[in-house]
Amino acid sequence: MSVTPAAVDATFFRVPLALLEPGELLPCDIWLPRRDADPVRWRDARLPFDEEHRARLEASGVRSVLIAFSDADAWNRHLEQRIGRIARRDDIDIDARATVLVASARTIVREVLEDPAAREAKRRIDTLAGALAEFTREPGGFAAVVRLFEHDYYTYTHSVHVAVYATALAAATGTEDPATLRAIARAAAMHDAGKVCVPSEVLNRRGPLDERDWELIRAHPAEGRRLLEQAGWSDPLLLETVELHHERMDGSGYPHGLSGEDIPHVSRIVMIADAYDAMTSDRAYKKALPGVRALEILRRDECARYDQELVTRFIRTLYDPREIAVRRR
């Protein structure tokens, strides 16, 4: 029987063999591709995978296996539990690791934003933040992740992007301590928690917002802090960043109208990452701007809404020749 590649791609997704670690139970059925025939089930879920199994597959020239899309949730949960270890494995191609990291990040942030009071919410975000902080600092890691960014705007994808940009910018400004970078990634990932308090019809409205709509928008930073505190989140940096990421250097921001040095350093980092990703993403009411145009807006001296020293660092980070080379692969 002849099976088209398109038919296989519609049912299965490929996973590098290296992501199957010896000594663990398989989280789902594993399939092997066959030329001009349906994929064959190689090993059932919940069976052990060991070095002998890997050696046999490698001897047969197998470099990737197939997993059914129906098992995607089980596989993604399995990877999430190992995300930190996977991010550090230099025996796995950097693009493959970036793909795992971004996919896991989107799932984690989406589910945590939907229910920040969930029992495992803080642990999941902390694990993700550690992996993001570490991988972003690896040569080529930042670029490999950014190349996977989509330009459609959803709160959870936007939050992942902001966490990556903010962590890279923090590192570029001299922050080297892993625990501090992890804390910044965690705060940035949760910065828009208050958006759950804004009706979706307001967030996605194509026309102009009325004053009542703007009141809801301007309330989301303070509402985000309140929501997280009620859910048991106590990290001071995270709560501060959630509340202050829409302040502006010239005092034109909200909710408190803070200006200049009254705005904490991390909040200034996150406000730049937040604004850049929002401008370069398709929204219901506007198309995405080219990155260069978004950076021009951040650099407008007459506005002085953003810390210009940080903006300069951000531009250097985005256009680092070493990262661009990886991004264009």
Summary of the structure (lengths in Angstrom):
residues: 329
radius of gyration: 21.5
end to end distance: 36.0
largest distance: 69.2
contacts: 1022
relative contact order: 0.09
helix: 59%
strand: 9%
